[in-house]
Amino acid sequence: MSKRKEIRLLKDRLDYYTMEAEDDQFDAEEVIRLLKRLDELEPLPEPDMSAEESLEAFWEYVKEREREEKNHSWKIKCG
């Protein structure tokens, strides 16, 4: 089986467990095995920033959106 096909089958099976399986059908050990195999075939890239840097960037993003929202609501009130 090709790598691409195996990845697709793993993802399909994981989708089943997360979207369709009833509680009595859920198999945590199977999900862990699927995730480990998927990680072997398609490892996630290392993050390009630390957790602290990510958190700082997130809060800066939130502040910027809040400023934009204030400006937008002020324009609506005055416009």
C-alpha atoms as one frame of an Amber mdcrd trajectory, in Angstrom:
protein
   0.000   0.000   0.000   1.326   3.456  -0.828   2.155   5.932   1.907  -0.462
   8.367   0.616  -3.168   5.703   0.642  -2.257   4.543   4.151  -2.398   8.126
   5.427  -5.842   8.570   3.853  -7.096   5.326   5.437  -5.733   6.327   8.854
  -7.419   9.714   8.616 -10.677   8.133   7.510 -10.600   5.772  10.475  -9.821
   8.639  12.872 -12.692  10.622  11.358 -14.972   7.678  12.059 -13.942   7.580
  15.721 -14.316  11.331  16.193 -17.470  11.947  14.144 -19.523   8.787  13.919
 -18.636   6.189  16.544 -20.999   5.801  19.453 -19.500   5.739  22.938 -19.643
   1.944  23.077 -17.822   1.744  19.701 -14.996   4.083  20.665 -11.641   2.318
  21.136  -9.073   4.615  22.759  -6.230   2.131  22.246  -7.027   1.895  18.534
  -7.118   5.695  18.240  -3.716   5.945  19.932  -2.295   3.324  17.535  -3.739
   5.189  14.543  -2.314   8.500  15.742   1.126   7.005  16.355   1.207   5.458
  12.893   0.007   8.686  11.306   2.746  10.574  13.147   5.321   8.124  11.762
   4.078   8.640   8.213   3.308  12.342   8.416   5.130  13.968  11.347   4.095
  17.454  12.340   6.691  20.135  11.657   8.475  21.663  14.604   6.938  24.979
  15.626   8.809  28.046  14.434   8.279  29.830  17.751   8.170  28.874  21.408
   4.957  28.544  23.383   5.678  31.851  25.103   6.222  33.589  21.754   3.010
  32.064  20.399   1.043  33.250  23.408   2.513  36.737  23.125   1.637  36.864
  19.419  -1.897  35.661  20.199  -2.505  38.423  22.757  -1.100  41.017  20.368
  -3.530  39.736  17.725  -6.424  40.014  20.210  -5.453  43.602  21.104  -5.286
  44.540  17.431  -8.725  43.030  16.722 -10.157  44.892  19.740  -8.696  48.184
  18.438 -10.180  47.513  15.011 -13.547  46.696  16.531 -13.530  49.906  18.579
 -12.605  51.958  15.515 -15.318  50.271  13.479 -18.014  50.811  16.120 -16.909
  54.441  16.573 -17.225  55.024  12.813 -20.719  53.526  12.844 -21.815  55.798
  15.740 -20.333  58.902  14.151 -21.043  58.035  10.536
